Amino acid sequence: MDIAKEAADAILLEKSLMVLEEGVIEGRKVFANILKYIRMGASSNLGTCFQRARREPLATLPADGSA
């Protein structure tokens, strides 16, 4: 509800609907950048996990052999 009020205030202040269009475009850019950041972080962390699993597969098992 607050977002709608703020959008209405912005339209009344600027007296133009172009404010909403610019806001939507900027929001889409931010969302795309967030997705890129998440994908980059996930891909780099996933590679590290695979590397550790391949290098030390038995390091996670208990020392006495009971699994």
Predicted model as a PDB file, atoms N, CA, C, CB and O in Angstrom, pLDDT in the B-factor column:
MODEL        1                                                                  
ATOM      1  N   MET A   1       0.818  -1.182   0.000  1.00 63.00           N  
ATOM      2  CA  MET A   1       0.000   0.000   0.000  1.00 63.00           C  
ATOM      3  C   MET A   1       0.865   1.249   0.000  1.00 63.00           C  
ATOM      4  CB  MET A   1      -0.932  -0.004   1.192  1.00 63.00           C  
ATOM      5  O   MET A   1       0.537   2.239  -0.654  1.00 63.00           O  
ATOM      6  N   ASP A   2       1.972   1.201   0.736  1.00 78.00           N  
ATOM      7  CA  ASP A   2       2.859   2.362   0.780  1.00 78.00           C  
ATOM      8  C   ASP A   2       3.490   2.638  -0.577  1.00 78.00           C  
ATOM      9  CB  ASP A   2       3.948   2.154   1.823  1.00 78.00           C  
ATOM     10  O   ASP A   2       3.718   3.791  -0.943  1.00 78.00           O  
ATOM     11  N   ILE A   3       3.770   1.572  -1.321  1.00 74.00           N  
ATOM     12  CA  ILE A   3       4.389   1.749  -2.639  1.00 74.00           C  
ATOM     13  C   ILE A   3       3.435   2.487  -3.571  1.00 74.00           C  
ATOM     14  CB  ILE A   3       4.786   0.382  -3.248  1.00 74.00           C  
ATOM     15  O   ILE A   3       3.856   3.364  -4.326  1.00 74.00           O  
ATOM     16  N   ALA A   4       2.166   2.139  -3.523  1.00 78.00           N  
ATOM     17  CA  ALA A   4       1.182   2.812  -4.365  1.00 78.00           C  
ATOM     18  C   ALA A   4       1.059   4.285  -3.994  1.00 78.00           C  
ATOM     19  CB  ALA A   4      -0.179   2.123  -4.248  1.00 78.00           C  
ATOM     20  O   ALA A   4       0.935   5.142  -4.868  1.00 78.00           O  
ATOM     21  N   LYS A   5       1.093   4.575  -2.708  1.00 81.00           N  
ATOM     22  CA  LYS A   5       1.018   5.979  -2.270  1.00 81.00           C  
ATOM     23  C   LYS A   5       2.231   6.765  -2.729  1.00 81.00           C  
ATOM     24  CB  LYS A   5       0.896   6.062  -0.746  1.00 81.00           C  
ATOM     25  O   LYS A   5       2.107   7.902  -3.185  1.00 81.00           O  
ATOM     26  N   GLU A   6       3.413   6.156  -2.608  1.00 78.00           N  
ATOM     27  CA  GLU A   6       4.626   6.831  -3.044  1.00 78.00           C  
ATOM     28  C   GLU A   6       4.630   7.047  -4.557  1.00 78.00           C  
ATOM     29  CB  GLU A   6       5.853   6.029  -2.625  1.00 78.00           C  
ATOM     30  O   GLU A   6       5.071   8.092  -5.035  1.00 78.00           O  
ATOM     31  N   ALA A   7       4.139   6.060  -5.308  1.00 73.00           N  
ATOM     32  CA  ALA A   7       4.065   6.212  -6.762  1.00 73.00           C  
ATOM     33  C   ALA A   7       3.093   7.328  -7.134  1.00 73.00           C  
ATOM     34  CB  ALA A   7       3.637   4.886  -7.424  1.00 73.00           C  
ATOM     35  O   ALA A   7       3.367   8.122  -8.034  1.00 73.00           O  
ATOM     36  N   ALA A   8       1.965   7.384  -6.444  1.00 75.00           N  
ATOM     37  CA  ALA A   8       0.991   8.443  -6.710  1.00 75.00           C  
ATOM     38  C   ALA A   8       1.578   9.806  -6.376  1.00 75.00           C  
ATOM     39  CB  ALA A   8      -0.296   8.209  -5.906  1.00 75.00           C  
ATOM     40  O   ALA A   8       1.364  10.769  -7.113  1.00 75.00           O  
ATOM     41  N   ASP A   9       2.311   9.898  -5.282  1.00 75.00           N  
ATOM     42  CA  ASP A   9       2.957  11.158  -4.918  1.00 75.00           C  
ATOM     43  C   ASP A   9       3.975  11.575  -5.972  1.00 75.00           C  
ATOM     44  CB  ASP A   9       3.635  11.035  -3.550  1.00 75.00           C  
ATOM     45  O   ASP A   9       4.075  12.755  -6.309  1.00 75.00           O  
ATOM     46  N   ALA A  10       4.730  10.611  -6.491  1.00 72.00           N  
ATOM     47  CA  ALA A  10       5.733  10.922  -7.506  1.00 72.00           C  
ATOM     48  C   ALA A  10       5.071  11.413  -8.786  1.00 72.00           C  
ATOM     49  CB  ALA A  10       6.602   9.694  -7.797  1.00 72.00           C  
ATOM     50  O   ALA A  10       5.560  12.345  -9.424  1.00 72.00           O  
ATOM     51  N   ILE A  11       3.969  10.792  -9.158  1.00 69.00           N  
ATOM     52  CA  ILE A  11       3.255  11.216 -10.363  1.00 69.00           C  
ATOM     53  C   ILE A  11       2.700  12.625 -10.184  1.00 69.00           C  
ATOM     54  CB  ILE A  11       2.116  10.231 -10.697  1.00 69.00           C  
ATOM     55  O   ILE A  11       2.812  13.458 -11.084  1.00 69.00           O  
ATOM     56  N   LEU A  12       2.106  12.891  -9.032  1.00 72.00           N  
ATOM     57  CA  LEU A  12       1.557  14.224  -8.782  1.00 72.00           C  
ATOM     58  C   LEU A  12       2.665  15.275  -8.726  1.00 72.00           C  
ATOM     59  CB  LEU A  12       0.755  14.233  -7.474  1.00 72.00           C  
ATOM     60  O   LEU A  12       2.476  16.405  -9.176  1.00 72.00           O  
ATOM     61  N   LEU A  13       3.802  14.906  -8.182  1.00 72.00           N  
ATOM     62  CA  LEU A  13       4.906  15.839  -8.078  1.00 72.00           C  
ATOM     63  C   LEU A  13       5.463  16.176  -9.460  1.00 72.00           C  
ATOM     64  CB  LEU A  13       6.005  15.263  -7.185  1.00 72.00           C  
ATOM     65  O   LEU A  13       5.718  17.341  -9.766  1.00 72.00           O  
ATOM     66  N   GLU A  14       5.648  15.161 -10.283  1.00 70.00           N  
ATOM     67  CA  GLU A  14       6.223  15.360 -11.612  1.00 70.00           C  
ATOM     68  C   GLU A  14       5.170  15.678 -12.672  1.00 70.00           C  
ATOM     69  CB  GLU A  14       6.996  14.130 -12.022  1.00 70.00           C  
ATOM     70  O   GLU A  14       5.507  16.206 -13.732  1.00 70.00           O  
ATOM     71  N   LYS A  15       3.909  15.367 -12.406  1.00 73.00           N  
ATOM     72  CA  LYS A  15       2.810  15.567 -13.353  1.00 73.00           C  
ATOM     73  C   LYS A  15       3.054  14.843 -14.669  1.00 73.00           C  
ATOM     74  CB  LYS A  15       2.606  17.050 -13.614  1.00 73.00           C  
ATOM     75  O   LYS A  15       2.773  15.361 -15.750  1.00 73.00           O  
ATOM     76  N   SER A  16       3.589  13.621 -14.546  1.00 72.00           N  
ATOM     77  CA  SER A  16       3.877  12.842 -15.733  1.00 72.00           C  
ATOM     78  C   SER A  16       3.924  11.360 -15.367  1.00 72.00           C  
ATOM     79  CB  SER A  16       5.207  13.296 -16.378  1.00 72.00           C  
ATOM     80  O   SER A  16       4.421  10.981 -14.306  1.00 72.00           O  
ATOM     81  N   LEU A  17       3.399  10.538 -16.263  1.00 75.00           N  
ATOM     82  CA  LEU A  17       3.473   9.088 -16.057  1.00 75.00           C  
ATOM     83  C   LEU A  17       4.828   8.518 -16.462  1.00 75.00           C  
ATOM     84  CB  LEU A  17       2.372   8.392 -16.842  1.00 75.00           C  
ATOM     85  O   LEU A  17       5.094   7.336 -16.241  1.00 75.00           O  
ATOM     86  N   MET A  18       5.676   9.336 -17.046  1.00 79.00           N  
ATOM     87  CA  MET A  18       7.012   8.883 -17.430  1.00 79.00           C  
ATOM     88  C   MET A  18       7.836   8.497 -16.198  1.00 79.00           C  
ATOM     89  CB  MET A  18       7.737   9.979 -18.232  1.00 79.00           C  
ATOM     90  O   MET A  18       8.778   7.712 -16.300  1.00 79.00           O  
ATOM     91  N   VAL A  19       7.483   9.044 -15.052  1.00 76.00           N  
ATOM     92  CA  VAL A  19       8.185   8.702 -13.814  1.00 76.00           C  
ATOM     93  C   VAL A  19       8.035   7.217 -13.526  1.00 76.00           C  
ATOM     94  CB  VAL A  19       7.652   9.537 -12.630  1.00 76.00           C  
ATOM     95  O   VAL A  19       8.991   6.555 -13.121  1.00 76.00           O  
ATOM     96  N   LEU A  20       6.833   6.698 -13.734  1.00 77.00           N  
ATOM     97  CA  LEU A  20       6.603   5.267 -13.504  1.00 77.00           C  
ATOM     98  C   LEU A  20       7.385   4.420 -14.496  1.00 77.00           C  
ATOM     99  CB  LEU A  20       5.110   4.941 -13.601  1.00 77.00           C  
ATOM    100  O   LEU A  20       7.970   3.404 -14.122  1.00 77.00           O  
ATOM    101  N   GLU A  21       7.396   4.831 -15.752  1.00 84.00           N  
ATOM    102  CA  GLU A  21       8.124   4.066 -16.759  1.00 84.00           C  
ATOM    103  C   GLU A  21       9.614   4.029 -16.430  1.00 84.00           C  
ATOM    104  CB  GLU A  21       7.901   4.664 -18.157  1.00 84.00           C  
ATOM    105  O   GLU A  21      10.247   2.979 -16.535  1.00 84.00           O  
ATOM    106  N   GLU A  22      10.169   5.160 -16.038  1.00 86.00           N  
ATOM    107  CA  GLU A  22      11.584   5.210 -15.675  1.00 86.00           C  
ATOM    108  C   GLU A  22      11.858   4.344 -14.445  1.00 86.00           C  
ATOM    109  CB  GLU A  22      12.021   6.662 -15.412  1.00 86.00           C  
ATOM    110  O   GLU A  22      12.897   3.688 -14.359  1.00 86.00           O  
ATOM    111  N   GLY A  23      10.932   4.345 -13.505  1.00 82.00           N  
ATOM    112  CA  GLY A  23      11.099   3.519 -12.314  1.00 82.00           C  
ATOM    113  C   GLY A  23      11.063   2.036 -12.629  1.00 82.00           C  
ATOM    114  O   GLY A  23      11.837   1.257 -12.073  1.00 82.00           O  
ATOM    115  N   VAL A  24      10.170   1.651 -13.515  1.00 87.00           N  
ATOM    116  CA  VAL A  24      10.079   0.238 -13.913  1.00 87.00           C  
ATOM    117  C   VAL A  24      11.344  -0.190 -14.642  1.00 87.00           C  
ATOM    118  CB  VAL A  24       8.843  -0.001 -14.809  1.00 87.00           C  
ATOM    119  O   VAL A  24      11.864  -1.280 -14.402  1.00 87.00           O  
ATOM    120  N   ILE A  25      11.832   0.653 -15.520  1.00 93.00           N  
ATOM    121  CA  ILE A  25      13.056   0.322 -16.260  1.00 93.00           C  
ATOM    122  C   ILE A  25      14.235   0.183 -15.297  1.00 93.00           C  
ATOM    123  CB  ILE A  25      13.359   1.404 -17.329  1.00 93.00           C  
ATOM    124  O   ILE A  25      15.025  -0.755 -15.405  1.00 93.00           O  
ATOM    125  N   GLU A  26      14.346   1.107 -14.370  1.00 92.00           N  
ATOM    126  CA  GLU A  26      15.439   1.037 -13.394  1.00 92.00           C  
ATOM    127  C   GLU A  26      15.308  -0.203 -12.508  1.00 92.00           C  
ATOM    128  CB  GLU A  26      15.462   2.307 -12.523  1.00 92.00           C  
ATOM    129  O   GLU A  26      16.306  -0.847 -12.184  1.00 92.00           O  
ATOM    130  N   GLY A  27      14.088  -0.533 -12.123  1.00 91.00           N  
ATOM    131  CA  GLY A  27      13.862  -1.724 -11.315  1.00 91.00           C  
ATOM    132  C   GLY A  27      14.248  -3.001 -12.046  1.00 91.00           C  
ATOM    133  O   GLY A  27      14.800  -3.925 -11.449  1.00 91.00           O  
ATOM    134  N   ARG A  28      13.958  -3.046 -13.330  1.00 95.00           N  
ATOM    135  CA  ARG A  28      14.350  -4.220 -14.128  1.00 95.00           C  
ATOM    136  C   ARG A  28      15.854  -4.344 -14.232  1.00 95.00           C  
ATOM    137  CB  ARG A  28      13.747  -4.144 -15.528  1.00 95.00           C  
ATOM    138  O   ARG A  28      16.391  -5.452 -14.198  1.00 95.00           O  
ATOM    139  N   LYS A  29      16.546  -3.213 -14.358  1.00 95.00           N  
ATOM    140  CA  LYS A  29      18.017  -3.246 -14.405  1.00 95.00           C  
ATOM    141  C   LYS A  29      18.584  -3.779 -13.091  1.00 95.00           C  
ATOM    142  CB  LYS A  29      18.585  -1.835 -14.696  1.00 95.00           C  
ATOM    143  O   LYS A  29      19.498  -4.604 -13.085  1.00 95.00           O  
ATOM    144  N   VAL A  30      18.035  -3.300 -11.992  1.00 95.00           N  
ATOM    145  CA  VAL A  30      18.504  -3.751 -10.674  1.00 95.00           C  
ATOM    146  C   VAL A  30      18.242  -5.241 -10.510  1.00 95.00           C  
ATOM    147  CB  VAL A  30      17.811  -2.955  -9.537  1.00 95.00           C  
ATOM    148  O   VAL A  30      19.107  -5.973 -10.029  1.00 95.00           O  
ATOM    149  N   PHE A  31      17.056  -5.697 -10.905  1.00 95.00           N  
ATOM    150  CA  PHE A  31      16.716  -7.117 -10.797  1.00 95.00           C  
ATOM    151  C   PHE A  31      17.657  -7.966 -11.645  1.00 95.00           C  
ATOM    152  CB  PHE A  31      15.260  -7.355 -11.224  1.00 95.00           C  
ATOM    153  O   PHE A  31      18.101  -9.023 -11.198  1.00 95.00           O  
ATOM    154  N   ALA A  32      17.967  -7.523 -12.861  1.00 95.00           N  
ATOM    155  CA  ALA A  32      18.886  -8.267 -13.725  1.00 95.00           C  
ATOM    156  C   ALA A  32      20.273  -8.343 -13.102  1.00 95.00           C  
ATOM    157  CB  ALA A  32      18.966  -7.617 -15.114  1.00 95.00           C  
ATOM    158  O   ALA A  32      20.933  -9.379 -13.180  1.00 95.00           O  
ATOM    159  N   ASN A  33      20.719  -7.249 -12.483  1.00 95.00           N  
ATOM    160  CA  ASN A  33      22.032  -7.256 -11.836  1.00 95.00           C  
ATOM    161  C   ASN A  33      22.056  -8.181 -10.629  1.00 95.00           C  
ATOM    162  CB  ASN A  33      22.420  -5.845 -11.413  1.00 95.00           C  
ATOM    163  O   ASN A  33      23.066  -8.838 -10.373  1.00 95.00           O  
ATOM    164  N   ILE A  34      20.964  -8.240  -9.893  1.00 94.00           N  
ATOM    165  CA  ILE A  34      20.884  -9.153  -8.747  1.00 94.00           C  
ATOM    166  C   ILE A  34      20.976 -10.597  -9.227  1.00 94.00           C  
ATOM    167  CB  ILE A  34      19.570  -8.931  -7.952  1.00 94.00           C  
ATOM    168  O   ILE A  34      21.686 -11.407  -8.631  1.00 94.00           O  
ATOM    169  N   LEU A  35      20.263 -10.920 -10.298  1.00 94.00           N  
ATOM    170  CA  LEU A  35      20.328 -12.282 -10.842  1.00 94.00           C  
ATOM    171  C   LEU A  35      21.739 -12.627 -11.314  1.00 94.00           C  
ATOM    172  CB  LEU A  35      19.336 -12.439 -12.004  1.00 94.00           C  
ATOM    173  O   LEU A  35      22.213 -13.740 -11.084  1.00 94.00           O  
ATOM    174  N   LYS A  36      22.408 -11.688 -11.966  1.00 93.00           N  
ATOM    175  CA  LYS A  36      23.782 -11.928 -12.415  1.00 93.00           C  
ATOM    176  C   LYS A  36      24.700 -12.194 -11.224  1.00 93.00           C  
ATOM    177  CB  LYS A  36      24.301 -10.728 -13.231  1.00 93.00           C  
ATOM    178  O   LYS A  36      25.550 -13.083 -11.276  1.00 93.00           O  
ATOM    179  N   TYR A  37      24.530 -11.431 -10.169  1.00 91.00           N  
ATOM    180  CA  TYR A  37      25.360 -11.596  -8.971  1.00 91.00           C  
ATOM    181  C   TYR A  37      25.129 -12.969  -8.343  1.00 91.00           C  
ATOM    182  CB  TYR A  37      25.057 -10.483  -7.943  1.00 91.00           C  
ATOM    183  O   TYR A  37      26.083 -13.641  -7.950  1.00 91.00           O  
ATOM    184  N   ILE A  38      23.874 -13.383  -8.248  1.00 88.00           N  
ATOM    185  CA  ILE A  38      23.559 -14.686  -7.653  1.00 88.00           C  
ATOM    186  C   ILE A  38      24.123 -15.809  -8.502  1.00 88.00           C  
ATOM    187  CB  ILE A  38      22.040 -14.858  -7.491  1.00 88.00           C  
ATOM    188  O   ILE A  38      24.699 -16.758  -7.971  1.00 88.00           O  
ATOM    189  N   ARG A  39      23.963 -15.713  -9.820  1.00 88.00           N  
ATOM    190  CA  ARG A  39      24.497 -16.759 -10.713  1.00 88.00           C  
ATOM    191  C   ARG A  39      26.014 -16.847 -10.610  1.00 88.00           C  
ATOM    192  CB  ARG A  39      24.089 -16.484 -12.173  1.00 88.00           C  
ATOM    193  O   ARG A  39      26.570 -17.944 -10.555  1.00 88.00           O  
ATOM    194  N   MET A  40      26.685 -15.699 -10.584  1.00 87.00           N  
ATOM    195  CA  MET A  40      28.137 -15.702 -10.491  1.00 87.00           C  
ATOM    196  C   MET A  40      28.590 -16.323  -9.174  1.00 87.00           C  
ATOM    197  CB  MET A  40      28.686 -14.278 -10.626  1.00 87.00           C  
ATOM    198  O   MET A  40      29.505 -17.146  -9.151  1.00 87.00           O  
ATOM    199  N   GLY A  41      27.951 -15.928  -8.086  1.00 83.00           N  
ATOM    200  CA  GLY A  41      28.321 -16.479  -6.788  1.00 83.00           C  
ATOM    201  C   GLY A  41      28.056 -17.967  -6.693  1.00 83.00           C  
ATOM    202  O   GLY A  41      28.872 -18.718  -6.159  1.00 83.00           O  
ATOM    203  N   ALA A  42      26.920 -18.391  -7.207  1.00 80.00           N  
ATOM    204  CA  ALA A  42      26.577 -19.820  -7.151  1.00 80.00           C  
ATOM    205  C   ALA A  42      27.538 -20.643  -8.001  1.00 80.00           C  
ATOM    206  CB  ALA A  42      25.128 -20.047  -7.623  1.00 80.00           C  
ATOM    207  O   ALA A  42      27.962 -21.722  -7.588  1.00 80.00           O  
ATOM    208  N   SER A  43      27.882 -20.146  -9.179  1.00 78.00           N  
ATOM    209  CA  SER A  43      28.771 -20.924 -10.051  1.00 78.00           C  
ATOM    210  C   SER A  43      30.173 -21.024  -9.457  1.00 78.00           C  
ATOM    211  CB  SER A  43      28.839 -20.291 -11.452  1.00 78.00           C  
ATOM    212  O   SER A  43      30.795 -22.084  -9.538  1.00 78.00           O  
ATOM    213  N   SER A  44      30.675 -19.962  -8.872  1.00 78.00           N  
ATOM    214  CA  SER A  44      32.027 -20.036  -8.311  1.00 78.00           C  
ATOM    215  C   SER A  44      32.046 -20.902  -7.054  1.00 78.00           C  
ATOM    216  CB  SER A  44      32.555 -18.625  -7.991  1.00 78.00           C  
ATOM    217  O   SER A  44      33.006 -21.642  -6.840  1.00 78.00           O  
ATOM    218  N   ASN A  45      31.020 -20.829  -6.227  1.00 77.00           N  
ATOM    219  CA  ASN A  45      30.971 -21.661  -5.023  1.00 77.00           C  
ATOM    220  C   ASN A  45      30.730 -23.121  -5.367  1.00 77.00           C  
ATOM    221  CB  ASN A  45      29.881 -21.167  -4.078  1.00 77.00           C  
ATOM    222  O   ASN A  45      31.269 -24.005  -4.701  1.00 77.00           O  
ATOM    223  N   LEU A  46      29.941 -23.389  -6.383  1.00 76.00           N  
ATOM    224  CA  LEU A  46      29.670 -24.763  -6.784  1.00 76.00           C  
ATOM    225  C   LEU A  46      30.939 -25.440  -7.274  1.00 76.00           C  
ATOM    226  CB  LEU A  46      28.595 -24.803  -7.869  1.00 76.00           C  
ATOM    227  O   LEU A  46      31.173 -26.612  -6.979  1.00 76.00           O  
ATOM    228  N   GLY A  47      31.747 -24.722  -8.009  1.00 74.00           N  
ATOM    229  CA  GLY A  47      33.018 -25.276  -8.485  1.00 74.00           C  
ATOM    230  C   GLY A  47      33.937 -25.626  -7.331  1.00 74.00           C  
ATOM    231  O   GLY A  47      34.621 -26.649  -7.365  1.00 74.00           O  
ATOM    232  N   THR A  48      33.957 -24.792  -6.320  1.00 77.00           N  
ATOM    233  CA  THR A  48      34.781 -25.060  -5.144  1.00 77.00           C  
ATOM    234  C   THR A  48      34.297 -26.308  -4.422  1.00 77.00           C  
ATOM    235  CB  THR A  48      34.769 -23.858  -4.191  1.00 77.00           C  
ATOM    236  O   THR A  48      35.102 -27.122  -3.971  1.00 77.00           O  
ATOM    237  N   CYS A  49      32.987 -26.457  -4.313  1.00 74.00           N  
ATOM    238  CA  CYS A  49      32.430 -27.650  -3.652  1.00 74.00           C  
ATOM    239  C   CYS A  49      32.814 -28.916  -4.409  1.00 74.00           C  
ATOM    240  CB  CYS A  49      30.893 -27.545  -3.543  1.00 74.00           C  
ATOM    241  O   CYS A  49      33.202 -29.908  -3.793  1.00 74.00           O  
ATOM    242  N   PHE A  50      32.711 -28.895  -5.735  1.00 75.00           N  
ATOM    243  CA  PHE A  50      33.080 -30.067  -6.535  1.00 75.00           C  
ATOM    244  C   PHE A  50      34.564 -30.379  -6.400  1.00 75.00           C  
ATOM    245  CB  PHE A  50      32.725 -29.844  -8.009  1.00 75.00           C  
ATOM    246  O   PHE A  50      34.957 -31.542  -6.321  1.00 75.00           O  
ATOM    247  N   GLN A  51      35.379 -29.337  -6.375  1.00 74.00           N  
ATOM    248  CA  GLN A  51      36.816 -29.550  -6.250  1.00 74.00           C  
ATOM    249  C   GLN A  51      37.151 -30.203  -4.917  1.00 74.00           C  
ATOM    250  CB  GLN A  51      37.568 -28.227  -6.394  1.00 74.00           C  
ATOM    251  O   GLN A  51      37.954 -31.135  -4.867  1.00 74.00           O  
ATOM    252  N   ARG A  52      36.550 -29.728  -3.851  1.00 73.00           N  
ATOM    253  CA  ARG A  52      36.814 -30.312  -2.533  1.00 73.00           C  
ATOM    254  C   ARG A  52      36.277 -31.733  -2.438  1.00 73.00           C  
ATOM    255  CB  ARG A  52      36.194 -29.448  -1.434  1.00 73.00           C  
ATOM    256  O   ARG A  52      36.915 -32.590  -1.826  1.00 73.00           O  
ATOM    257  N   ALA A  53      35.134 -31.996  -3.023  1.00 72.00           N  
ATOM    258  CA  ALA A  53      34.564 -33.346  -2.980  1.00 72.00           C  
ATOM    259  C   ALA A  53      35.441 -34.325  -3.748  1.00 72.00           C  
ATOM    260  CB  ALA A  53      33.139 -33.351  -3.555  1.00 72.00           C  
ATOM    261  O   ALA A  53      35.597 -35.475  -3.338  1.00 72.00           O  
ATOM    262  N   ARG A  54      36.009 -33.877  -4.855  1.00 75.00           N  
ATOM    263  CA  ARG A  54      36.860 -34.752  -5.649  1.00 75.00           C  
ATOM    264  C   ARG A  54      38.206 -34.973  -4.962  1.00 75.00           C  
ATOM    265  CB  ARG A  54      37.069 -34.165  -7.049  1.00 75.00           C  
ATOM    266  O   ARG A  54      38.768 -36.065  -5.032  1.00 75.00           O  
ATOM    267  N   ARG A  55      38.718 -33.947  -4.304  1.00 71.00           N  
ATOM    268  CA  ARG A  55      40.046 -34.016  -3.704  1.00 71.00           C  
ATOM    269  C   ARG A  55      40.036 -34.777  -2.389  1.00 71.00           C  
ATOM    270  CB  ARG A  55      40.593 -32.622  -3.485  1.00 71.00           C  
ATOM    271  O   ARG A  55      40.972 -35.522  -2.099  1.00 71.00           O  
ATOM    272  N   GLU A  56      38.982 -34.598  -1.583  1.00 67.00           N  
ATOM    273  CA  GLU A  56      38.941 -35.203  -0.259  1.00 67.00           C  
ATOM    274  C   GLU A  56      37.642 -35.966  -0.028  1.00 67.00           C  
ATOM    275  CB  GLU A  56      39.113 -34.136   0.807  1.00 67.00           C  
ATOM    276  O   GLU A  56      36.846 -35.575   0.825  1.00 67.00           O  
ATOM    277  N   PRO A  57      37.415 -37.030  -0.760  1.00 60.00           N  
ATOM    278  CA  PRO A  57      36.128 -37.720  -0.606  1.00 60.00           C  
ATOM    279  C   PRO A  57      35.992 -38.472   0.719  1.00 60.00           C  
ATOM    280  CB  PRO A  57      35.935 -38.687  -1.745  1.00 60.00           C  
ATOM    281  O   PRO A  57      34.876 -38.638   1.211  1.00 60.00           O  
ATOM    282  N   LEU A  58      37.079 -38.921   1.297  1.00 58.00           N  
ATOM    283  CA  LEU A  58      37.007 -39.693   2.535  1.00 58.00           C  
ATOM    284  C   LEU A  58      37.214 -38.835   3.778  1.00 58.00           C  
ATOM    285  CB  LEU A  58      38.032 -40.798   2.510  1.00 58.00           C  
ATOM    286  O   LEU A  58      37.098 -39.337   4.896  1.00 58.00           O  
ATOM    287  N   ALA A  59      37.510 -37.594   3.610  1.00 57.00           N  
ATOM    288  CA  ALA A  59      37.796 -36.731   4.753  1.00 57.00           C  
ATOM    289  C   ALA A  59      36.536 -36.468   5.591  1.00 57.00           C  
ATOM    290  CB  ALA A  59      38.394 -35.402   4.271  1.00 57.00           C  
ATOM    291  O   ALA A  59      36.648 -36.071   6.751  1.00 57.00           O  
ATOM    292  N   THR A  60      35.367 -36.677   5.038  1.00 61.00           N  
ATOM    293  CA  THR A  60      34.133 -36.397   5.779  1.00 61.00           C  
ATOM    294  C   THR A  60      33.648 -37.628   6.547  1.00 61.00           C  
ATOM    295  CB  THR A  60      33.037 -35.915   4.820  1.00 61.00           C  
ATOM    296  O   THR A  60      32.731 -37.516   7.361  1.00 61.00           O  
ATOM    297  N   LEU A  61      34.240 -38.793   6.307  1.00 61.00           N  
ATOM    298  CA  LEU A  61      33.829 -40.006   7.030  1.00 61.00           C  
ATOM    299  C   LEU A  61      34.457 -40.048   8.419  1.00 61.00           C  
ATOM    300  CB  LEU A  61      34.219 -41.271   6.235  1.00 61.00           C  
ATOM    301  O   LEU A  61      35.543 -39.505   8.622  1.00 61.00           O  
ATOM    302  N   PRO A  62      33.792 -40.683   9.368  1.00 63.00           N  
ATOM    303  CA  PRO A  62      34.375 -40.811  10.717  1.00 63.00           C  
ATOM    304  C   PRO A  62      35.653 -41.626  10.692  1.00 63.00           C  
ATOM    305  CB  PRO A  62      33.372 -41.456  11.678  1.00 63.00           C  
ATOM    306  O   PRO A  62      35.829 -42.485   9.828  1.00 63.00           O  
ATOM    307  N   ALA A  63      36.537 -41.366  11.623  1.00 62.00           N  
ATOM    308  CA  ALA A  63      37.842 -42.017  11.660  1.00 62.00           C  
ATOM    309  C   ALA A  63      37.745 -43.506  11.981  1.00 62.00           C  
ATOM    310  CB  ALA A  63      38.726 -41.337  12.677  1.00 62.00           C  
ATOM    311  O   ALA A  63      38.597 -44.279  11.543  1.00 62.00           O  
ATOM    312  N   ASP A  64      36.726 -43.928  12.735  1.00 66.00           N  
ATOM    313  CA  ASP A  64      36.628 -45.345  13.116  1.00 66.00           C  
ATOM    314  C   ASP A  64      35.955 -46.206  12.035  1.00 66.00           C  
ATOM    315  CB  ASP A  64      35.853 -45.474  14.423  1.00 66.00           C  
ATOM    316  O   ASP A  64      35.822 -47.417  12.211  1.00 66.00           O  
ATOM    317  N   GLY A  65      35.543 -45.610  10.953  1.00 57.00           N  
ATOM    318  CA  GLY A  65      34.984 -46.360   9.828  1.00 57.00           C  
ATOM    319  C   GLY A  65      33.487 -46.597   9.924  1.00 57.00           C  
ATOM    320  O   GLY A  65      32.908 -47.138   8.982  1.00 57.00           O  
ATOM    321  N   SER A  66      32.836 -46.223  11.004  1.00 60.00           N  
ATOM    322  CA  SER A  66      31.389 -46.433  11.118  1.00 60.00           C  
ATOM    323  C   SER A  66      30.670 -45.290  10.415  1.00 60.00           C  
ATOM    324  CB  SER A  66      30.945 -46.529  12.616  1.00 60.00           C  
ATOM    325  O   SER A  66      30.831 -44.121  10.766  1.00 60.00           O  
ATOM    326  N   ALA A  67      29.889 -45.648   9.434  1.00 54.00           N  
ATOM    327  CA  ALA A  67      29.199 -44.597   8.667  1.00 54.00           C  
ATOM    328  C   ALA A  67      27.718 -44.682   8.840  1.00 54.00           C  
ATOM    329  CB  ALA A  67      29.540 -44.685   7.197  1.00 54.00           C  
ATOM    330  O   ALA A  67      26.983 -43.878   8.268  1.00 54.00           O  
TER     331      ALA A  67                                                      
ENDMDL                                                                          
END                                                                             
